[in-house]
Each structure stands twice: as structure tokens, then as C-alpha cells.
């Protein structure tokens, strides 16, 4: 009787799934509305600051100093950005969408949301002053931070926090472009990576609520005016196919320019607040002559799509100027996104391409603005690697089904070509450079992140096809190996010869000892390619029961590049363990940062530093710093007072900015 009563009470206390679904739906509505309100306020602040800088400020400079003084406007914005970042914003390992992706994959969606308003203000100053960046990445961060805050405040599980981060991201993009479907697919393709019905429904509901509020406030118009799409039938499709091939190199150049500028400015020894001032001055000087490259360039995109003043040389010049100025702006410290600049690049590229095609094929009545529209999606897809988002964004803007086929042509080709030369997107490249490989919002099987080229042995000793088996056998004994590649007179791979092949030949007839390697070797062997994952190569070896694979050039399968054997496998697993530990450490750091709202620092203990060889309790640490973890090789330790710190240990601290210098003196600098 007591057991039955207990079961009845337990049933009453257990929330039914319908109640849980209802709470998730209410959460999605709240996150969607708050995210939309945050992004709309952000865009309004950009508008006010733009009026301040380029309305009042520009008029005053025109009267008192002349047109050349307009270059001072982005420099003044850069000064504000630099000082705010130096005094009030803590340094982040990853920025924008990359930080959201890392948080979802590694830290359960926990973001440092308290700094988001200040970061949004700095981004608004950057855009209002004319820095060549976009507003979409900050919009994503606003939505993601609201979703993360919602989940953390109500002490939700990490799975639900990640879900509401995805909902906030969808709402942010939906508001930024007034395109809810594109927002949904951006969240799914880039951030959450989940198409499960329950999670997908929450993301959709959040985007819908954001769109409702956005359209009630600004109307149904997209981010920039889009003219009716001009489609002349199937004869146009080959031109769009070629446009996809042209868009891929532009996307790759754009991505690599961003990271080149990032690396360059990190090596410059000038104070951090000086860099945005210098780059702002350069951006302003260029903007005096070409104002199209300033800010988010939405107005310039609208002009191109309207077909006004489409001059091939000017469009190409604007394309390269935008790439350079966006890379410099982001590298110097302006806060903004890469999404809007990629749309401008696609518009200028597509417009220039359309002008050329219209000139050479006048009978087809080609509209360059149509190619500009499709070019936007092609460059965007090649940059962020989100094909459905790119297609749906342009489809929502045009509201014309005829554009879908040209979009699919150009977007697919652009992604395939750009992925061939660069596996990572503009968002995941910063993570990959730090040893983190993410796919669709999740950390991948660690062996999938290791390429064959990273662990393969150098070019092995090769066997000439005309070498007698007697000599081959002696060479095997000398090298202590069981197999080697066989090549022809031009060093082209013919096959593989193993000790088993020699033994089999001698068992058949002892006189076979005089036969050549080319007669006995296994022709057309299994091979590996340098750009494939080690996991694929190991699976191939396991299925066929072999212990080695030649590595060949994918374009020239008979060109031998290296060798995978047991030593390569051991090296791959060692590298995998190191990267796995790195990813786990990054996740813990992001959780600590989200909980403590203080930056997490990693420092390697110098052999001659004051802290080397001492116990934790013997060291006088700064008041505003806490040692939270010690990594000794592959071993992770929670430090106690009697933990001894050894040279080479990786120490993790939660520290306020004013304690960083004292920590460096204790850990990274030799004792005086």
C-alpha cells in the first residue's frame, strides 16, 4: 500500500513531456523576442552613431578643415574602440561566431554574456565610424548571449542551454536580415548542427517571434532593396556555373586576408589602442574617394543590385579594396563581422562578371544585377560554408522561386572548389589553428581531425622494379622492415613488395630467388592521400589486414610522397590524445570564464621562473588570480597546497587583468 502511494506521489512530481515542451516553447518565444529587441536596439545605435560621425561630424569637418579631414572620422572611432578595449573589455581567445561555436561544442553553450552589451557598443562605434566590418556577427552574439543567459539563469542542463543559444542565433540573423528562414538554417548549419524535431521546433519558433517583432518595427523589407530577379531561362545556367568557379577564389582570398592581417597585427609591438586609430585613418582616406567600402556597405550593395553605375574596373577595384580594408579593420581591433562584407564582395564580383557576359553575349539580354544577386550567395557560401543559409537568404530577399536553380548551381560549385583548397570556413579556421576541429557545432572524432600528411613517414627506401629478390631480401634484413614500395625507372609507384610475397615466391619455386621485384610485387596497391583523415586510412588498413600504405599525390596517383606504417599510427594516436586534452581544457576554460566573468589564462612554467620546482603553498600569488589547473604532460591535476610545479607544466589561472603582469613574472620570466 505504501509503495502504491509512493508511486502516485512520484507520478505527480514528475513533469509530463507536454509540460516540458510547453516550457521550451515559452523559452523560445522569450529568447526570440529579447534577441530581436537587442538586435534592433543595436542597429538603432549604429544609425545614431553614423549620424553623429557622418552627419554632424562630417559637416563640421567640411566647413572647418575640408574634405580630406573626413579621414579623421574612422580614426576617431578607432581611438574610442581602442581605449574601450584596452580599459574595459577583457581579451578573448575566439571572437564573434567562432566563440559561439566553441561554446556550444565544448562548454555546453555557456557564454560570458555580461560583457555582450559593451561589445555590442564597441561594434556599433566601429560600424558608425565607417570601419569596413559587418553587423551580423555582433547580432549573432547578442542572440546567443541572451539564449545562454536564459539557460544559465534558470539552471538548465547543458543540452538545453545549447538549444537556447541556437534559438538566439536564429533570432539574431532573422532580425539582422529580416529573413527568419535564413536565420533558422544559419543556426542549424553553423552553430547547433541538430535537425532533431524538438530542437528544430524551438529554433524555428524563436526565429518566427523575432521576425514578427522585426516586421512590426521596420516592416517587411529585407536588409537592402532587391529588384525583381531577371531570369532568361536554361541558357543562363552555364553562366551561373562559371560564376561559382569565380566566386571560390574570392572567398578564399577574403578568408586568408583576414587571418594574415590578424597574424600581422599580433606581431606589431605598438600599443593595442594605436592600431585601430592607424587603420581607421587608412580606411577614412580610402573612403574619401570610395565611400562604398565604408561600414556595412548595404547602400552600395543596393546600388549594384539596382544596376546603377556598373563599371567593370570600378567594381573590381571595390572588391579588392573591401577585402583589404575588412581584413585590416578586423585585425587592428575593430569589432564586427565578416558576413556583410562577403555579401558586398559577391555583389561586386557578380556585377563585374555580369557586365562582361552582357558585353560578349548581347543577344541573351543578360542583366548584370541578377549575377550580382547570385554572386552574393556564392561568395557567402564559399566563406562561411553554409550553403542552405546562403540559398535561403537570397530566396527570402527576392521572394522569387526562379532564383533557386541559379543559386544552387553557383553555391554548390563555390563550396566544392573552396573546400578543395581550404577545409575550414572563415569561422572554424580560427578554431582549427588552435587545435580545435568542429563540425556542425560538435567536436569531431579526434582522429578525423588529423590528416595523413601530419603523421606520415618521409619518403621510404624504394625498390627498383628490376631488383632481384635476393637483393630485396637482404635489404629487408638490413632495414628491419617487412614491406617497401616498388618503383619504375622514373620513380613512379608500381606496387608494394612484402616479406610474405618473397616467401610465397620461394615456396612455389626456390629458383624464384632470381626473379625481379616487379614480377613478384602486388600491383595496384591500396594507397592513402595526404589531405584525407588518418581515420580513413586506418579503416582501409584494418579492412584489408595490412600494416602499411603508400601516400600518393591525389592528382598523380603514381607519385609517391610518403609512407604510413605502425610508427605513423602510434604518432597519430599520440597527437590525437594531445588534441583531445586540448579540447577538453578549452571547454573547461570557457565554462570557468562564463561562471566567473573573468578571463582564463594559460601559462607554461619556465624552468628558471620563481615558481619552478616549488609547491603551490610556497608561492605568493597575486590577490586577483586563482590557479585552477595544472597539466603535467597528459596528466591533468587539480592543484592543492602540496602540489609541486615542475618546469614545462601548463598552468591555468582565472585572473583579473591587473594580475596578469605579476603572474607572468612568477611563471614565464626567469628569476632575477
N, C-alpha and C positions, 0 to 999 in steps of 0.2 A: 504493500500500500504506500509506504514511504517512497519507494522507488518510482512509482507512478506519479506521485505528487511532484517529486523532483524533476521528472521528465517534463511535466506540464509547465513548471516554472522555467525550465531551461528553454522550452519552446517559446514561451512568452518573451524571454530576454534576448533571444536570437533574432536579429533583424532579418526580415524576409528579403529575398533578392530584389523584389519590386521596390522595396523601400530604398535599398542601396542604389538602384538605378535612378530613382527619383532624386536622391541627394546628388548623384553625379550630374544629372540634368540641370538641377538648380545651380550647382557649382559652375557648369559650363556657361549658363546664362550670365552669372555674376562675372566670371572671368572675361567673357566676351564683351560685356558692356563696359567694364572697367578698363580693359585693354583698348577698346575703341576710344573711350573718353581720354585716356592717356595719350594715345597717338594723335588724336585731333588737337589736343592742347599743345602737344609737341610741334605739330605743323603750324599752329597759330603763332607760337612763339617764334618759329623760323620766319614767318611772314612779318611779324612786328620788328624783328631784328634786321630783316632785309630792308624794311622801310627806314629804319634808323641809319643803317650803314649806307645804303644805295639811294635813299631818298634825301633825308636831311643832310647826311654826311657828304654825299656826292655833290649836292647843290652848294654847300658851304665851301668845299674844296674848289669847285669850278669857279666860284666868284673870287676867292682869295689866293688861289695857287695855280689854277689852270688844270687842264685835262690830265696832264701827266701825274698829278698828285692823286688821281684815283687809285694808283698802285698802292697807296698807303692804306687803303681800306682793308684788304685782306691781311696786310701786315699788322694792323691794329687788332683785327680779330685773332691773328696768330699770337699776339702778345697776351691777350686775355686767356686764350686756350692754354698757352704755355704756363702762365702763372697759376691758373687754377689746377692744372695737372701737377705742377710741382708742389703746391702748398696743401691741396685738399684731397686729391684723388690718389689712391694707392695704386701701385703698379700691378698689372695683371699679366699672367703668363699667356693667355689667349684673349682675343678681342672679338666683339660682335657675335655673329652667328657661330663662329668656331667655339667660343666659350660656352654657348648654349648646348651645342652638340656634345662637347666634352662633359658637361654637367649631366646631361641626360644619360650618356653612355656609362660614365664612371662614378658619378656621385649621386645617383638617384634623383636627379633634377634639382638639387639644392643649389641655388644661386645667391650671391651676395646682393640682395635686392635693395638694401638701404642706400647704396651709392647710385642706383639707377637714375633717380631724378637729377642728380648733379651731372652724371654722364650725359643724360639727355640734353641738359642745358648747354654743356660744352659742345655737343654735336650741333645744337641749334645755332650757337655762335659761329661754329665752323661754316655751316651752310649759309647763314645770314650774311657773313662777311665775304662769301664767294669762294671758299675753298672747294676744290674740284672733287667733292665726295657726294654720296647719296644719303637719303633719309631712311631707306628701307631697313638696313641693318639695325640702327637705333630703334626703329619701330618694332622689329622682332624682339630686341632686348627688353623693350618696355612690356610687351605682351608676355614674354617668357618670365620676366621678373614678377609680374602680377600673378601669373599662374603658379610659380614656385612659392611666392609669399602665401597665397591662398592655401596651398597644400601644407606648408610648414606651420602656419598659424593654427591650423586645425589638426595638427599632429597626424597627418595621413601617412599611409605606407609609401615607400619609395615608388612603387608601381603607379600609385595614384598621383603622386607629385609629378612624375614624368608625364602622365596623361594630361594634367592641367597645364604643364609647361607647353606641351604640344598644342593644346587648345588656345593658350595665349599667343603662341607664334602664329597660328592660323588667323586669329583675330587681328594681330598686328599687320600682317600682309593684306588681309581683306580691307582694312581701313586705309592703309597706305595707297593702295591702287583702286579702291572701291571695286574689288574683284574677289568675292568670297570663295568661289570655286578654286581659283589660283591659290588663295590662302590655305585652303584645306590640303591641296596637293603639295604645297611647299612644306607644310608641317609634316606630312606623311613621308615625302621623299627625302627631305633633308634632315629632319630632327628626330621624329619618333620612330619611323620605319615600321609602323604597325598598321595592318589593314584589317585587324580583328573588328568584328561588328560593334562591340561595346565601345572600344576606344575610338573607332572611326566616327561613331554617332556623337560622342562628346565633342570631338574636334569640329564636326560639321555644325553642330548646334552653336558652338562658340563663334564660329565664323559667320553664321547667319545673323546672330544677335549683333555682332559688330557691324555687319552690313546694314542692318535695319537702322542702327543709330547713326551710322555714317551718312546714309542716304537721307535720313530725316534732317541732318545738319547741313550737308553740302549738295544734296540732290543726287541723281543717278549718273552723273557724268563721270567718266574714268579720269585717271590722273592727268592725262593730257588729251586734247581733242584728236579724234581719229576720223579721217574722212571715209566715205564709203569705199570698200575694198574693190579694186578693179581686177577681175579675173577673165581672161580671154579664152579659157578652155584648155584642153590637154596639151596644146602646143607650148604653153608656158612652163609646164612641169620640168623639162630638162634644164631650163634656165635656173629654176629654184634648186635643182640638184647641184648644179655648179656653185650656186651661192653658198650652199652648205660646205663645200670644199674650201671656199674662200674664207668663210667665217671662222673655221677652226684655227688657222694660223693667227688670226687677230685675237681670238680668245686666249691662245697660248702666250702670245706676246704680252697681252694685258696681265695675265697671271704672273709671268716671270718678271715683268717690270715691277709689280707690286713688291715681290719678295726681294728683288735686287735692291730696291730703294730701302726696304726695311733693314736689310743687312748693312747697307752703306751707312745709314744714319746711326745704327747701333755701334758703329766703329768710330764715329766722329766724337771727339773729346770736348766739344763745346757744351755749355750748359743746356739742359733739355729745353728750357723756355726760349732759347735763342733760335732753335731750329724752325719752329712754326712761323716766327717773325720773318726769317730769311726766305723761306719758301713762300710765305704769303706775299712778300714783296715781288717775287718772281711771278706768281700767279696773277697778281694785280697788274704787272707790267704787260703780260700777255693779254690779259682781259681788256686792257685799253683798246687793243686792236681787234681782238676776237672775243667779245663778251659771251659768245655761245658756250665757251668752255667753263664759265664760272658757275659755281653751285651745282645744283642737280641737273641743270641743262634741260629741264622739261619744256621750257618755252622754245628752245632751239629744236627739240625733237618735234614739237607741234608744227613748227615752220617747215621742217623737212617732210613730214607726213602730208602737209597741205600742198607740197610741190612748189614751194616758193624759193626762188634763187638757188636752184640746184645746179651748181657748177662743179664739175668733176674735181678740179685741182683744189678748190676750197674745201670740199667735203673730205678729201684725203688728208689735207693739212689739219683740219679739225680733228680727224680721227687720231692722228699721231700726237697732236697737242694734248688731247684729252687723256690718252694713255699715259703720257709723261707727267702731266700735272696731277692726275689722280694718284699715281704711284708716289710722287714726291709729297703730296699733301698727306697721304696716309702714313708714309714713312717718317715724316717730320713730326707727327704727333697730333694733327687734326683728327677729330673723331667723326667717323661717318662710314658709309657703306660702299660696297663695290657693285651693288645691284643696279642702281640707276645709271652709273657710268657705262656699264655694259650695254644697257639699252640705247644710250646715245651712240656708242661705238657701232652697234648693229644698224642704227638708223643711218649714220653717215656712210658706213660701208655699203649697205643695201642701196642707198640713194645713189652713190657713185657708180655702183655696179649697174643699176637700172639705167642711169644716164648713158653708159657705154653701150648697153644692149639696145636701148632705144635708137642710138645713133647708127648702129650697124644693122639693125633689123627694123627699119621704119614701117614695113608693111604689117608688122604684127601689132602695132599700136600699143607698145609697152608703156605702162605707167611706172616711172621710177619710184613713186611713193609706195606702190604695192611691194616692191622689192625692199624698200626701207622698212616696211612693217614686218615682213618675214625675216629680214636681216636682224631685227631686234631680238626675235626669239632664237635665232640660230646662234648668235654670239652669247646671249644669256645662257643657253643650254650648254654650250661649249665651256663656259666659265664655271657655272655652279653645278653642272651635271644633274639637272632636274628637268628631264625632257617633258614630262606631263605638265609640270608647272609652267614651263615656257609656252607650250601649246595652248593651255587653257587660259593663260593670262591674255594672250593676243586674241584668242577666240572671244573671251568676255568683252574685250575692248571694242571689237568690231561688230560682235553680235551677228556674224555672217558665217554660215556653215561652209561656204565655198573656200574659205581660207584654210580649212583644216588640212586638206591634202597637200598644198604647197608647204604649210608649216611642218607637217610630218616628214616630208622629203628633206627639207633643209635642216631641221633639227636633228634628225637621225644621222645624217651624214656628218654634221658638225661634231656631234658627240663621239661617233666612232673614230673619226680622224684625230680629234683632240685626245681621246683616251689612249690611242695608239702611241702618242708621243709623251703623254703625261697622265699617269694613272689617277692622280689625285685631282680633286676640284680645288677652286680657289679657297674654299672653306677648310677642307681636310688637309691641304698641303701644310699649313702651319702645324697641325697636329702630327702629321707624318714626320716632319722634320724634327719633332721632339720625341719620336719613337712610338707614337700612338697611331694605330691603324683602325679607323672606324668605317663601318659600312651600314648605311641605313639606320643610323642612330644607335648602333650597338658595336661593342668591341668584337673584332673578328677572332676566329680561331688563330692563335698566335702564329702557328706555322704558315698560315695563309699570308701573313704579312712579311714573310722572309722570302726574298727572291733567290732563285738558283745562283745568280751572279754573286750574291753576298757570301756564299759558303763554298762554292766550287773550288776544287783544286786547280792550280795553274796547269797549263798545257802539259800533259804527261809525256813520258818517253813513248815514242811511236814505233811501230813495227812496219818495216817496208814489206810490201806485198810479195817480193821475191826472196825474202829472207828464209833460209831452210829452218825446219822445225828444230833441228839440233841446236842451232844458234838461238832460236827463240826460247827453248827450254833453259839454256844456260843463262840467258838474260833474265828469265823469271826467277831463277835461283839467286842471281846477283841482286835483283831489286826486291826480293821477298814479296812478290805480287802474284796474283792468280789470274790476271787479265790485263790486256793492253789493246789500244786501238790499232787497226791496220790501215795504212795509207798507201796511195799510189805514188808515182814518181813526182807528181805535182803537190804532194802533201794533202790530197783530198781524201776524206774519210771513205774507206771501202767497207769496213766491218770491224768486228771485235773477235779477238782470239783469246781463249782462256786455257787454263791448265787442263780442264776437262776435255777441251777439243783436242789437245795434243795426246792425252791419254787414250781417248777414243780412237784416234787415228792409228796409234801404235798397237792397240788391241786388235784392230782389224788386220794390220799387216806391219810387222816390225820394220819393213823396208820403207814405210811411210815417213821415217825419220828424215828422209832426203826430200820430201815434198816441201812446197813453199807455204808460207803463212797465208797467202792469198787463196790457195787451194783448199785450205782447211778451215779458215775463219768463217764466222757466222756473218753472212752478208745481210744488208738492210737491217741493222740493229735498232733497237729502241733507243731513243735519244731524249735529251732534255733541252730546254731553251732558256737562255739567261734571264728573260723577263717573266717567266712563269713562277708560280709559288713552289717552294720546296715541298709543300704538302702534296701537290700534284705529282711531282717527280717521285716522291717516296711511295705514293699509291701505285704508280706504274711499276716500280721496282718490286713491291710486295706482291702484286698480282701475278707477276711472271717469275718470281723467285730468283731475282738476280741481285748481285751486290754492287753493281757499278753501272753508270750511264755516261756516255759521252755527251758533252754540252756543245751544241752546234748553233750557228747563226740561223735564225728563223727565216731569213731571206735567202740564205745559201746553205741548205742542209748538209752539204758535203764539206763545209768549212768548220774545222774543229777548233773550239775555243777553250775547252777545259774538260773537267772530269769530276763526276760525283761518285764518291765511294764511302766506305764506312767512316773515315775520318771526317768527311763532309757532313754526314748525318749527326755525328757527335757534336760538331761545331754548330750545326743548325739548332739542335736541342738546347745547347748552352746559350746561344743567342736568344732562343725563344723564352727560356727561363728568365733571362735578364730583362727582356722586354715586358714579360708578364709582370715581373716585380715592379717595373717602372709604371705600368698602367695602374696597378693596384695602389702604388704610392701616390700617383697623381689624383686618383679618386679620393683617397683619404685626405689629401691636402685640400681638395675642393670642398669636401664636407666640413673640414675644420674652418676654412675661410668663411663658408656660409653661416656656420654656427657662431663664430667669434667675431665676424665682421672685421677681421684683421688679416693682413697678408701673411701667407705661409712662405717661408724662405728655406731653401736648401743650400747647405754649405759643406764642402769637403774639407776635412780636417788636415791642415798642413802638417808635415812631420815636425817642423820646428816651431809650431804655434804654441802659445802659452797653455792651451787646453790639452795638447797632445800628451797621452800617457797618464792623465790624471783621472780620478773619479769625479763623477758629476758633483758630488757634495763639496769637493775641494775647490771648485771654480766659483768665482764671484760673478754671476751672470747679471746683465742689466735688468733693472726692475720691470721694464715693459716687454720682456721677452721670456718665452717658456720653451724649453726643449721638450718636444713631444715624441720624437722617434730617433732611433739610431740604426742605420743599416750598415752591417759589417759583412761585406761580401754579399751573398744571397740571403743572409740571416737578418731578419727584422727584429729589433729589440725595443721594448717599452722601457725607457730609461728610469733607473732608480738612483738613490744616492750613492750606492756602491758600484754602479756601472762604470767600468773603466773605458775611456775613449781612446781608441787606437788611431794612429796615422792612417789616412785614407778612408776613414769612416765617413758616411754621408749622414749629416745631422740635419734634422728638420725642426724648424722653430716657428712658432706663432709669435709675431713681433710687431710692435708699432714702429712707424718709420723712424722715430727718434732713437731707436735702439739698434738700428742696423749697423751703424759705423762701429759701435762698441763690440758687436758680435763679430764683425769682420776682423777686428784687432785680436780677438780671442781665438778665432778659429782658422782664418785664412792667411794671416800675416805672421811671419817668423817673429819670435820673441826678440826684443831689443837687447 
